Amino acid sequence: MYETQEAFTRYLPSEYRSAITYVQVNGRTKIAIKGKISEYIPNPTFEVVAPPGAQEDFYRRDNPEGKSLREIFGTPIPCPDWARTAEARLPHLDELGLDGALMFPTLASLLEERMRDDPDLTHAVVHSLNEWIYDEWTFDYQNRIFATPIITLPIVDKAIVELEWCLDRGVRCILIRPAPAWGLRGPRSPGLPEFDPFWARVQEAGVLVGMHSSDSGYADLVSIWEGSTEFLPFQPNPFRSLVMANRAITDMMNAMVCHGAFTRFPDLRIATIENGGTWVKPLVDGLESIYKKMPQEFDEHPVESFRRNVYVNPFWEDALEGLVDIMGPERLLFGSDY
């Protein structure tokens, strides 16, 4: 889904209202978080977007001509209504032959990283966005379109309150950033026992957890080599791509396994979304290796806990053969960032 300019602020309490603003820069609308303009998404209004399928050739045969992203995206089109509301989306699902779909927010992926020094603000803005999502999409539209509210984890008690609010409104899938939780004591692994009250409620409710690729803070790793700059996913950078590719989702899964969350909550269902599938084999190989050296540090085989708790959405261009062998076909999900 594409958010409107009021998505973050429609329900934002007045004391936080100045944290999210839209400003004009050389005639273009930009979003500013805590007074700092973000270029993470170049056009945060989504008035025009790349047409569906624009990158098909890029992923089918790579980019031997070295085209720019602007050339690859082609001529933009007005934002389709089916990217804005569930009502317009439903006939589009019929057209595509889909029974149902999870719908994830887009601009929301920049929020948490740019507010990580202010947990209270993070929780307030995320709740405001969730209210907007519920207004515009609901969380379960005719049992076919399932919009995913965000649960941010810095303050566990507030995360549980947010989860309960979503459950009261029929949520079927929640969205959690694959990243450390930046709380009052700094960054912490969501797999540590201090987060158990939250995961216990998620497991009890049986709600699916989507972990969609996001700005997970890994630009910090690039900055120690290239200097401190904002993560700009739409500006090509080979070094950044190599450093950051698969890193966030791999670390998140390793944290959930090695810090024991999957073992303590064996019925958690985690769907990794828009992270591809090429990271799975190296992760499994790493877990196999570490288990051989430190079996006493695990209450069960780490690979088994990973396979039991996780579903994977491979990229369109990923080879499925090896992935099916590792995960099984019932653990693979179809997804399209169209």
C-alpha positions as CSV (number, residue, x, y, z in Angstrom):
1,M,0.0,0.0,0.0
2,Y,1.1,3.6,-0.6
3,E,0.5,6.0,2.4
4,T,-1.0,9.4,2.1
5,Q,0.6,12.5,3.6
6,E,-1.7,12.2,6.7
7,A,-0.9,8.6,7.3
8,F,1.6,9.3,10.1
9,T,-0.2,12.3,11.6
10,R,-4.0,11.9,11.4
11,Y,-4.0,10.4,14.9
12,L,-0.7,11.6,16.2
13,P,-0.9,13.4,19.6
14,S,-0.2,17.1,19.4
15,E,2.9,16.9,21.5
16,Y,4.5,14.8,18.8
17,R,3.0,16.5,15.7
18,S,6.2,18.4,14.8
19,A,8.2,15.2,14.5
20,I,6.6,14.4,11.1
21,T,6.4,17.1,8.5
22,Y,6.3,17.4,4.7
23,V,8.3,20.2,3.2
24,Q,9.0,21.6,-0.2
25,V,12.5,21.3,-1.6
26,N,13.0,22.8,-5.1
27,G,9.4,22.3,-5.9
28,R,9.3,18.7,-4.7
29,T,7.6,17.4,-1.6
30,K,9.9,15.6,0.9
31,I,9.3,14.1,4.3
32,A,11.2,15.3,7.3
33,I,11.6,13.2,10.5
34,K,12.5,15.1,13.6
35,G,13.5,18.1,11.5
36,K,15.7,16.1,9.1
37,I,14.7,15.6,5.5
38,S,14.9,12.0,4.4
39,E,15.6,10.9,0.8
40,Y,15.1,7.2,1.7
41,I,12.0,7.2,-0.6
42,P,12.5,10.0,-3.2
43,N,8.8,10.6,-3.8
44,P,7.0,10.2,-0.4
45,T,3.7,11.3,-1.8
46,F,3.5,8.4,-4.3
47,E,1.5,10.7,-6.7
48,V,3.3,8.9,-9.5
49,V,4.9,5.5,-9.3
50,A,6.8,3.1,-11.5
51,P,4.4,0.9,-13.6
52,P,3.9,-2.7,-12.5
53,G,6.4,-5.0,-14.1
54,A,8.9,-2.2,-14.8
55,Q,11.8,-4.2,-13.4
56,E,10.9,-7.6,-14.9
57,D,13.7,-7.4,-17.5
58,F,16.2,-6.2,-15.0
59,Y,15.6,-9.3,-12.8
60,R,15.2,-11.7,-15.7
61,R,18.5,-10.9,-17.4
62,D,20.3,-8.5,-15.1
63,N,21.5,-5.1,-16.4
64,P,24.2,-5.6,-19.0
65,E,23.7,-2.1,-20.5
66,G,24.2,-0.5,-17.1
67,K,20.9,1.4,-17.2
68,S,20.1,3.8,-14.4
69,L,17.1,3.1,-12.1
70,R,15.2,5.9,-13.7
71,E,15.7,4.2,-17.1
72,I,14.7,0.8,-15.7
73,F,11.6,2.2,-14.0
74,G,10.5,3.9,-17.2
75,T,7.7,6.5,-17.5
76,P,5.9,6.8,-14.2
77,I,2.1,6.4,-13.9
78,P,-0.4,8.0,-11.6
79,C,-0.7,6.0,-8.4
80,P,-3.4,3.4,-9.0
81,D,-6.4,3.4,-6.8
82,W,-5.8,-0.2,-5.9
83,A,-2.6,0.8,-4.1
84,R,-4.6,3.2,-1.8
85,T,-7.7,1.4,-0.7
86,A,-8.9,-2.1,0.0
87,E,-12.2,-1.5,-1.8
88,A,-10.3,-0.8,-5.1
89,R,-7.8,-3.6,-4.4
90,L,-10.4,-6.3,-4.3
91,P,-11.4,-6.4,-8.0
92,H,-7.6,-6.2,-8.8
93,L,-7.1,-9.4,-6.9
94,D,-9.9,-11.0,-8.9
95,E,-8.1,-9.8,-12.1
96,L,-4.9,-11.4,-11.0
97,G,-6.6,-14.7,-9.9
98,L,-5.6,-14.3,-6.2
99,D,-7.8,-15.5,-3.4
100,G,-6.2,-13.2,-0.8
101,A,-3.1,-11.1,-0.1
102,L,-1.2,-9.5,2.7
103,M,-0.7,-5.8,2.3
104,F,2.3,-4.0,3.7
105,P,2.9,-0.3,4.2
106,T,5.7,1.3,2.1
107,L,6.8,4.7,3.5
108,A,6.6,3.2,7.0
109,S,9.9,1.4,6.5
110,L,11.8,4.6,7.2
111,L,10.2,5.4,10.5
112,E,11.8,3.3,13.2
113,E,15.4,3.8,12.3
114,R,15.1,7.6,12.2
115,M,13.4,7.6,15.6
116,R,15.5,5.0,17.4
117,D,16.8,7.5,19.9
118,D,13.2,8.3,21.1
119,P,11.3,5.1,22.0
120,D,8.2,7.0,23.2
121,L,8.0,8.9,19.9
122,T,8.4,5.7,18.0
123,H,5.5,4.0,19.7
124,A,3.3,7.1,19.3
125,V,3.9,7.5,15.5
126,V,3.6,3.8,14.9
127,H,0.2,3.7,16.6
128,S,-0.9,6.8,14.6
129,L,0.0,5.0,11.4
130,N,-1.8,1.8,12.5
131,E,-5.0,3.8,13.1
132,W,-4.7,5.2,9.6
133,I,-4.2,1.7,8.2
134,Y,-7.3,0.5,10.0
135,D,-9.3,3.5,8.7
136,E,-8.3,3.1,5.1
137,W,-7.9,-0.7,4.8
138,T,-9.1,-2.4,7.9
139,F,-7.0,-5.4,9.0
140,D,-9.2,-8.0,7.5
141,Y,-11.2,-6.9,4.4
142,Q,-13.7,-9.4,3.4
143,N,-11.4,-12.2,4.5
144,R,-9.2,-11.6,1.4
145,I,-7.1,-8.5,2.0
146,F,-5.1,-8.5,5.2
147,A,-3.3,-5.2,5.9
148,T,-0.5,-5.4,8.4
149,P,-0.1,-2.9,11.2
150,I,3.3,-2.4,12.6
151,I,4.4,-3.5,16.1
152,T,7.5,-1.7,17.3
153,L,9.4,-3.3,20.2
154,P,11.4,-0.7,22.1
155,I,9.2,-0.7,25.1
156,V,7.8,-4.2,25.6
157,D,4.7,-3.2,27.6
158,K,3.7,-0.7,24.9
159,A,4.3,-3.3,22.2
160,I,1.8,-5.6,24.0
161,V,-0.7,-2.8,24.3
162,E,-0.4,-2.1,20.6
163,L,-0.8,-5.8,19.8
164,E,-4.0,-6.0,21.9
165,W,-5.4,-3.0,20.1
166,C,-4.7,-4.7,16.8
167,L,-6.2,-8.0,18.0
168,D,-9.4,-6.2,19.1
169,R,-9.8,-5.1,15.5
170,G,-9.4,-8.5,13.9
171,V,-5.7,-8.4,12.8
172,R,-4.4,-11.5,11.1
173,C,-0.8,-10.5,10.4
174,I,1.4,-8.0,12.1
175,L,4.6,-6.4,10.8
176,I,7.9,-6.3,12.7
177,R,11.1,-4.8,11.4
178,P,14.0,-7.3,11.2
179,A,16.3,-5.3,13.4
180,P,17.3,-4.8,17.0
181,A,14.8,-3.1,19.3
182,W,16.1,0.3,20.2
183,G,14.8,0.7,23.8
184,L,15.8,2.9,26.7
185,R,18.9,0.7,27.2
186,G,20.0,0.9,23.6
187,P,19.6,-1.8,21.0
188,R,18.5,-5.3,22.1
189,S,17.8,-8.6,20.3
190,P,14.0,-9.3,20.1
191,G,15.0,-12.9,20.8
192,L,16.1,-12.2,24.3
193,P,13.9,-13.3,27.3
194,E,13.0,-9.7,28.1
195,F,10.7,-9.8,25.1
196,D,9.0,-13.1,26.1
197,P,5.8,-11.5,27.4
198,F,5.2,-10.1,23.9
199,W,6.0,-13.3,22.0
200,A,3.9,-15.3,24.4
201,R,0.9,-13.1,23.6
202,V,1.6,-13.4,19.8
203,Q,1.8,-17.2,20.1
204,E,-1.4,-17.3,22.2
205,A,-3.3,-15.2,19.6
206,G,-2.0,-17.3,16.7
207,V,-1.3,-14.2,14.6
208,L,1.2,-14.4,11.8
209,V,4.3,-12.2,12.1
210,G,5.6,-10.6,8.8
211,M,9.2,-9.5,8.8
212,H,9.5,-7.3,5.7
213,S,12.8,-5.8,4.5
214,S,13.2,-2.3,5.9
215,D,15.8,0.2,6.9
216,S,17.1,-2.0,9.7
217,G,20.0,0.3,10.6
218,Y,22.7,-1.5,8.6
219,A,23.8,1.7,7.0
220,D,25.9,2.0,10.2
221,L,28.1,-0.8,8.8
222,V,28.6,1.0,5.6
223,S,29.3,4.3,7.3
224,I,32.4,3.0,9.1
225,W,33.9,2.5,5.6
226,E,32.4,5.3,3.5
227,G,31.3,7.9,6.1
228,S,28.0,8.5,7.7
229,T,25.2,8.9,5.1
230,E,21.5,8.0,5.0
231,F,20.6,4.6,3.5
232,L,19.2,5.4,0.1
233,P,17.9,2.2,-1.4
234,F,17.1,3.8,-4.8
235,Q,20.7,5.1,-5.3
236,P,23.0,2.3,-6.6
237,N,26.0,1.6,-4.4
238,P,27.8,-1.7,-5.0
239,F,29.7,-1.7,-1.7
240,R,26.5,-1.0,0.3
241,S,24.7,-3.7,-1.6
242,L,27.4,-6.3,-0.8
243,V,27.6,-5.2,2.9
244,M,23.9,-5.0,3.6
245,A,22.5,-7.7,1.3
246,N,20.7,-10.4,3.4
247,R,22.4,-9.1,6.6
248,A,19.4,-7.8,8.5
249,I,17.2,-10.8,8.0
250,T,20.0,-13.3,8.6
251,D,21.0,-11.6,11.9
252,M,17.3,-11.4,12.9
253,M,16.8,-15.1,12.3
254,N,20.0,-16.0,14.1
255,A,19.0,-13.8,17.0
256,M,15.6,-15.5,17.3
257,V,17.2,-18.9,17.1
258,C,20.4,-18.4,19.2
259,H,18.6,-16.3,21.9
260,G,16.0,-19.0,22.2
261,A,12.8,-17.3,21.2
262,F,11.9,-20.0,18.7
263,T,12.5,-22.7,21.2
264,R,10.5,-21.0,24.0
265,F,7.7,-20.3,21.6
266,P,7.6,-23.2,19.1
267,D,4.2,-22.1,17.6
268,L,5.3,-18.7,16.5
269,R,4.9,-18.2,12.8
270,I,7.4,-15.9,11.1
271,A,7.0,-14.9,7.4
272,T,10.1,-13.3,5.9
273,I,8.9,-10.9,3.2
274,E,10.8,-9.2,0.4
275,N,14.1,-10.6,1.8
276,G,14.5,-13.2,-0.9
277,G,15.7,-16.7,-0.2
278,T,19.4,-16.8,-1.0
279,W,20.2,-16.2,2.6
280,V,18.6,-19.4,3.8
281,K,21.3,-21.9,2.9
282,P,24.2,-19.9,4.4
283,L,22.2,-19.4,7.5
284,V,21.4,-23.1,7.9
285,D,25.0,-24.0,7.1
286,G,26.1,-21.6,9.8
287,L,23.7,-23.0,12.4
288,E,24.8,-26.5,11.6
289,S,28.4,-25.6,12.1
290,I,27.9,-23.7,15.3
291,Y,25.7,-26.5,16.7
292,K,28.5,-29.0,16.1
293,K,30.9,-26.9,18.1
294,M,28.5,-25.7,20.9
295,P,25.6,-28.1,21.2
296,Q,25.4,-27.4,25.0
297,E,24.3,-23.9,24.2
298,F,21.1,-25.0,22.6
299,D,18.0,-26.7,24.0
300,E,17.2,-28.2,20.5
301,H,18.9,-28.3,17.2
302,P,18.9,-24.7,15.9
303,V,18.1,-25.7,12.3
304,E,15.0,-27.5,13.4
305,S,13.7,-24.5,15.3
306,F,14.3,-22.3,12.3
307,R,12.5,-24.7,9.9
308,R,9.6,-25.1,12.3
309,N,8.9,-21.4,12.9
310,V,9.8,-19.7,9.6
311,Y,8.2,-19.2,6.2
312,V,10.2,-17.7,3.3
313,N,9.1,-15.5,0.5
314,P,11.8,-16.0,-2.2
315,F,12.4,-13.3,-4.8
316,W,11.0,-13.8,-8.3
317,E,14.5,-14.4,-9.7
318,D,15.6,-16.9,-7.0
319,A,16.3,-20.5,-7.8
320,L,13.8,-22.6,-5.9
321,E,15.3,-26.0,-6.1
322,G,17.8,-25.8,-3.2
323,L,15.4,-23.7,-1.1
324,V,12.6,-26.3,-1.4
325,D,15.0,-29.0,-0.3
326,I,15.9,-27.0,2.9
327,M,12.5,-25.6,3.8
328,G,9.9,-27.8,2.1
329,P,7.4,-26.4,-0.4
330,E,4.8,-25.7,2.3
331,R,7.2,-23.1,3.8
332,L,7.5,-21.0,0.7
333,L,5.3,-18.0,0.0
334,F,4.4,-16.2,-3.2
335,G,5.0,-12.5,-3.1
336,S,5.3,-9.6,-5.6
337,D,6.5,-6.1,-4.9
338,Y,4.5,-4.9,-7.9
